[in-house]
Amino acid sequence: MAWLAGFSAAALLVVPKGLSVFAVLMLAATLAALPDVWRSGRTIPRAWYALLAAALIVVAITAISTWTAGAGWTALDNPSRALLLPWCAWLAWTTGVRMSSLWYGALAGLLIAFAISIVQVWLGVERAGSEANPIVFANAVLTLLVVAVFCRPPGRGLLMPLLLVGMIVLANVAVILSGSRGALLGLGLVVLMLLVGGATQYRWRRLGIAGGVLATLFVALWTVPWLSTQFRLDQLHADVSGYALGQVDKPISARLALLSVAWDAFRDAPLTGIGIDAFEARIDASIYCQGAERHFCGLEHAHNDLAQWGATMGVAGIIALLTLYLVPLVIAVHQIRTGRTGVAAGAPWAAGMLVATYMVSGLTQSMFAHALSTSAYVVLVGLLLGIGMRNE
């Protein structure tokens, strides 16, 4: 049951309501494991308590913001999912969820994402996204790629390199067809760490290869007309220039305007923020929406995690966000240092890279404003750190 839970968490990530299958399996596995854990009297690792404390801090800060702002308790939907972080870590540590279940699940998930994106574009959809926002879909694909690359089993010969190339191709096709530029930095980071991370032998040579690969991809994005159009790179100059003229209905100009709105909100209430659900109203009240109906005025969040949490919950929100990032990252780095495998692969590596890609993606997107992105982070990072705790 634990193996199926791990497999479903990754395999069904981009399937509508797919994580509900994992939820059922997780609950069943938890109930089955409780009697054995109670009888065994095993000592829970200290790292697990750190994850629990991090989750409680996030929930407490968001709950206080919800209460003081008089918002509905539905505002806690996404933040409360942080409790899945220690829960999934405990489940993996207790039941021995195998890393192979996540790896096979990620392979299946990438194939499903690739198929969905191909079918949707064939049906005439402009930007593939399953039933989610194309940006959220692209981030889910990036998450699957991280798990597939860094949870790979040890192997020699040509099979594993060919599989890695295949996985990267599948992920890139799905991201390209989604048209999401925000996932490109994360994809570059994954490729860079795949080639450079791990053993120091030939690191400079591998760094040169990684630089060459990334430079080639960058040139292709700008010179291949279809790619440039798909990612709307041909509109960048007009987009940035338009912001100076008050045009905020394009992706980049909208994000610049959102950062301006978020900064003003933070300055008005630096300690407590304007309220966990008040950012949408703040957008409507901004100078960009006075006497005009435009796409920008229908946006609900800042498209930047730090700006969103700082504007809505103040300094406390920034502390909560940093806690959600840094506590799992520190634990993952500790597990990597104690493991000393010499290879950039394993559960701690995957957990650390998931945190890193979320931090990078959070520069241009509100990752934790979406249920799918939030659930993917807490579930997969929790499972991976739990596997790492079991192996220590």
C-alpha positions in Angstrom: 0.0 0.0 0.0 2.9 2.4 0.8 4.4 1.7 -2.6 1.1 2.5 -4.3 0.8 5.7 -2.3 4.2 6.9 -3.4 3.6 5.9 -7.0 0.2 7.6 -7.2 1.5 10.9 -5.6 3.7 11.4 -8.7 1.9 9.4 -11.4 -1.4 11.2 -11.0 -0.1 14.7 -10.3 -1.3 16.2 -13.6 -4.5 14.2 -13.7 -7.6 16.1 -12.6 -8.3 15.1 -9.0 -5.5 12.6 -9.2 -4.1 13.4 -5.8 -7.4 12.3 -4.2 -6.2 8.7 -5.0 -3.0 9.4 -3.0 -5.1 10.9 -0.2 -7.1 7.7 0.2 -4.0 5.5 0.0 -2.1 7.7 2.5 -5.0 7.6 5.0 -5.2 3.8 4.7 -1.5 3.3 5.0 -1.4 5.6 8.1 -4.2 3.7 9.8 -2.4 0.4 9.0 0.9 1.7 10.3 -0.3 3.2 13.6 -0.6 -0.1 15.6 3.0 -1.2 14.6 4.5 2.2 15.4 2.7 2.2 18.8 4.1 -1.3 19.7 7.6 -0.8 18.4 8.3 2.4 20.4 10.7 3.7 17.8 12.3 7.1 18.4 11.1 9.6 15.9 14.0 11.5 14.2 14.6 15.1 15.4 14.3 16.3 11.8 10.7 15.2 11.8 10.0 17.5 14.7 11.5 20.4 12.8 9.1 19.7 9.9 6.2 19.6 12.3 7.3 22.9 13.9 7.6 24.5 10.4 4.1 23.3 9.4 2.6 24.6 12.7 4.3 28.0 12.3 2.9 28.4 8.8 -0.6 27.3 9.8 -0.5 29.5 13.0 0.6 32.7 11.1 -2.0 32.2 8.3 -4.7 31.4 10.9 -4.0 34.6 12.8 -4.0 36.6 9.6 -7.3 35.0 8.6 -8.9 35.8 12.0 -7.6 39.4 12.3 -8.7 40.2 8.7 -12.1 38.7 9.3 -11.7 36.5 6.3 -13.5 33.2 5.7 -11.8 30.1 7.0 -11.6 28.8 3.4 -8.6 31.1 3.1 -6.7 28.5 5.1 -7.3 25.8 2.5 -3.9 26.0 0.9 -1.8 27.0 3.9 -3.2 24.2 6.1 -1.9 21.7 3.6 1.5 22.4 5.1 0.5 19.8 7.7 0.9 17.2 5.0 4.7 17.9 5.1 5.3 16.2 8.5 2.5 13.7 7.9 4.0 12.4 4.6 7.5 12.4 6.2 6.2 10.3 9.1 4.5 7.9 6.7 7.6 7.4 4.6 9.8 7.0 7.6 7.3 4.5 9.3 6.2 2.4 6.3 9.4 2.5 4.3 8.0 4.1 1.2 10.5 3.2 -1.5 12.1 5.8 -3.6 11.5 3.6 -6.6 7.8 4.1 -6.2 8.3 7.9 -6.6 10.6 7.3 -9.6 8.3 5.0 -11.5 5.4 7.4 -10.6 7.3 10.4 -12.0 8.1 8.5 -15.2 4.4 7.7 -15.6 3.4 11.2 -14.7 5.8 12.7 -17.4 4.3 10.4 -20.0 0.8 11.4 -19.0 1.7 15.1 -19.0 3.3 14.7 -22.5 0.3 12.9 -23.8 -2.1 15.5 -22.4 -0.2 18.4 -23.9 0.0 16.8 -27.3 -3.7 16.0 -27.4 -4.7 19.4 -26.2 -2.6 21.2 -28.8 -3.9 18.8 -31.4 -7.5 19.7 -30.4 -6.7 23.4 -30.8 -5.9 24.5 -27.3 -3.5 27.5 -27.4 -1.7 26.6 -24.2 -1.7 23.0 -22.8 -2.7 22.8 -19.1 -4.8 19.7 -18.5 -7.7 21.1 -16.5 -5.4 23.4 -14.6 -3.8 26.8 -15.3 -1.1 26.3 -17.9 1.4 27.9 -15.4 0.4 25.4 -12.7 0.6 22.5 -15.2 4.1 23.5 -16.3 5.2 23.7 -12.6 3.7 20.2 -12.0 5.7 18.9 -15.0 8.9 20.5 -13.6 8.2 18.9 -10.2 7.8 15.5 -11.9 11.1 16.0 -13.8 12.9 16.8 -10.5 11.7 13.5 -9.0 12.4 11.5 -12.1 16.0 12.8 -12.4 17.1 12.8 -8.8 15.3 9.7 -7.6 16.8 7.6 -10.4 18.2 4.2 -9.4 21.9 3.6 -9.8 22.8 2.2 -13.2 25.7 1.9 -15.6 25.8 1.7 -19.3 23.7 3.6 -21.8 20.2 2.8 -20.5 20.1 5.4 -17.7 21.6 8.3 -19.7 19.1 7.5 -22.5 16.2 7.5 -20.0 17.4 10.8 -18.6 17.5 12.4 -22.0 14.0 11.0 -22.7 12.6 12.4 -19.5 14.1 15.8 -20.1 12.6 15.8 -23.7 9.2 14.8 -22.4 9.2 17.5 -19.8 10.5 20.2 -22.2 7.8 19.4 -24.8 5.1 19.6 -22.2 6.4 22.9 -20.8 6.9 24.3 -24.3 3.3 23.5 -25.3 2.1 25.1 -22.0 3.8 28.3 -23.1 4.9 29.0 -19.5 8.1 31.0 -19.3 8.2 30.8 -15.5 9.3 27.1 -15.6 12.3 27.7 -17.9 14.6 28.8 -15.0 13.7 25.7 -13.1 14.3 23.5 -16.1 17.7 25.1 -16.5 18.5 24.5 -12.8 17.6 20.9 -13.1 19.9 20.4 -16.1 22.7 22.3 -14.5 22.6 20.2 -11.3 22.3 17.0 -13.2 25.5 17.7 -15.1 27.5 19.5 -12.3 26.2 18.1 -9.0 27.8 15.2 -7.1 31.4 14.1 -7.4 34.1 16.7 -7.9 35.9 14.7 -10.6 35.7 16.4 -14.0 33.4 19.1 -12.5 34.8 21.9 -14.6 34.4 19.9 -17.7 30.8 19.1 -16.8 30.2 22.7 -16.0 31.4 23.7 -19.4 29.1 21.1 -21.0 26.2 22.3 -18.9 26.9 25.9 -19.9 27.0 24.9 -23.6 23.7 23.0 -23.3 21.9 25.9 -21.6 23.4 28.5 -24.0 22.2 26.4 -27.0 18.7 26.2 -25.5 18.7 29.9 -24.9 19.7 30.7 -28.4 17.1 28.3 -29.7 14.4 30.1 -27.7 15.3 33.4 -29.3 16.0 32.3 -32.9 13.5 29.5 -33.6 10.3 31.5 -34.6 7.8 28.9 -33.3 9.5 28.7 -29.9 9.8 32.5 -29.6 6.2 32.9 -30.4 5.1 30.1 -28.1 6.9 31.7 -25.2 5.9 35.2 -26.3 9.5 36.3 -26.4 8.9 38.4 -29.4 6.6 40.6 -27.2 9.1 41.2 -24.4 10.3 44.6 -25.5 6.8 45.9 -26.2 5.6 44.4 -22.9 8.3 46.1 -20.8 8.0 49.4 -22.7 4.2 49.4 -22.3 4.5 49.3 -18.5 6.1 52.8 -18.6 2.9 54.0 -20.4 0.6 52.4 -17.9 -0.2 49.3 -20.0 -0.5 46.4 -17.5 -2.4 43.7 -19.4 0.7 41.9 -20.7 2.5 39.2 -18.6 5.6 41.1 -17.7 4.0 44.5 -17.3 1.3 43.0 -15.2 3.9 41.4 -12.9 5.7 44.7 -12.5 2.4 46.4 -11.6 1.6 43.6 -9.1 4.9 44.0 -7.4 4.2 47.7 -7.1 0.8 47.0 -5.6 2.3 44.5 -3.2 5.1 46.9 -2.1 2.5 49.6 -1.4 0.4 47.1 0.6 3.5 46.0 2.6 4.4 49.6 3.4 0.9 50.2 4.7 1.0 47.3 7.1 4.5 45.9 7.4 3.9 43.9 10.5 0.6 42.2 9.9 -0.1 42.8 6.2 -3.4 43.8 4.7 -5.1 40.4 5.3 -4.7 37.0 3.8 -7.5 37.4 1.3 -7.3 41.2 0.7 -4.8 41.3 -2.2 -7.5 41.0 -4.9 -9.3 44.0 -3.4 -6.1 45.9 -3.3 -5.6 45.3 -7.0 -9.1 46.6 -7.7 -8.3 49.7 -5.7 -5.0 50.4 -7.4 -4.4 53.2 -9.9 -4.4 50.7 -12.7 -8.0 49.8 -12.2 -9.5 53.3 -11.7 -12.2 53.9 -14.3 -11.1 51.1 -16.6 -12.0 47.4 -17.0 -8.9 45.4 -17.9 -7.5 41.9 -17.6 -5.1 43.0 -14.8 -8.0 43.9 -12.5 -9.2 40.3 -12.6 -6.0 39.0 -11.1 -6.0 37.6 -7.5 -2.4 37.3 -6.4 1.0 38.9 -6.8 2.6 36.2 -9.0 5.5 36.3 -6.6 5.5 34.3 -3.4 7.6 36.8 -1.3 5.5 39.7 -2.5 2.2 37.9 -1.9 3.0 36.7 1.6 4.6 39.9 2.6 1.8 42.1 1.3 -1.0 40.0 2.9 0.7 38.9 6.2 3.6 41.3 6.6 6.8 40.3 8.2 5.1 37.3 9.8 4.1 36.1 6.4 7.7 36.4 5.1 8.9 34.4 8.1 6.3 31.7 7.4 7.3 31.5 3.8 11.0 31.3 4.6 10.2 28.6 7.2 8.3 26.6 4.6 11.4 26.8 2.3 14.4 26.7 4.5 13.5 24.1 7.1 13.1 21.3 4.5 16.1 22.6 2.6 18.4 22.5 5.7 17.2 19.0 6.5 17.8 17.9 2.9 21.3 19.4 2.9 22.1 17.7 6.2 21.0 14.3 4.8 23.1 14.9 1.6 26.2 15.7 3.7 25.8 12.7 6.0 25.0 10.4 3.1 28.1 11.3 1.0 27.1 9.2 -2.0 29.2 11.2 -4.4 26.3 11.2 -6.9 23.7 13.9 -7.3 20.8 11.4 -6.8 18.7 10.1 -4.0 15.8 11.3 -1.9 17.6 14.2 -0.1 18.9 15.5 -3.5 15.4 15.3 -4.9 13.9 17.1 -1.9 16.5 19.8 -2.0 16.0 20.4 -5.7 12.3 20.6 -5.3 12.7 23.3 -2.7 15.2 25.1 -5.0 12.9 24.9 -8.1 10.0 26.2 -6.1 12.1 29.1 -4.8 13.1 30.0 -8.4 9.6 29.6 -9.8 8.2 31.6 -6.9 10.0 34.7 -8.3 7.5 35.0 -11.1 4.5 33.0 -9.8 2.6 32.6 -6.6 3.3 28.9 -6.1 1.3 28.5 -2.9 -1.8 30.3 -4.2 -2.7 27.1 -6.2 -3.9 23.9 -4.5 -2.0 21.6 -6.9 1.3 23.3 -6.5 1.0 23.5 -2.8 0.0 19.8 -2.5 2.8 18.7 -4.8 5.4 20.5 -2.7 4.3 19.3 0.8 3.5 15.8 -0.3 6.6 15.0 -2.3 9.1 16.9 -0.2 7.6 15.2 2.9 7.9 11.8 1.4 11.4 12.4 0.2 12.7 13.7 3.5 11.0 10.8 5.3 12.8 8.4 3.0 16.0 10.2 3.9 15.3 9.9 7.6 14.8 6.2 7.3 18.1 5.8 5.5 20.1 7.8 8.1 
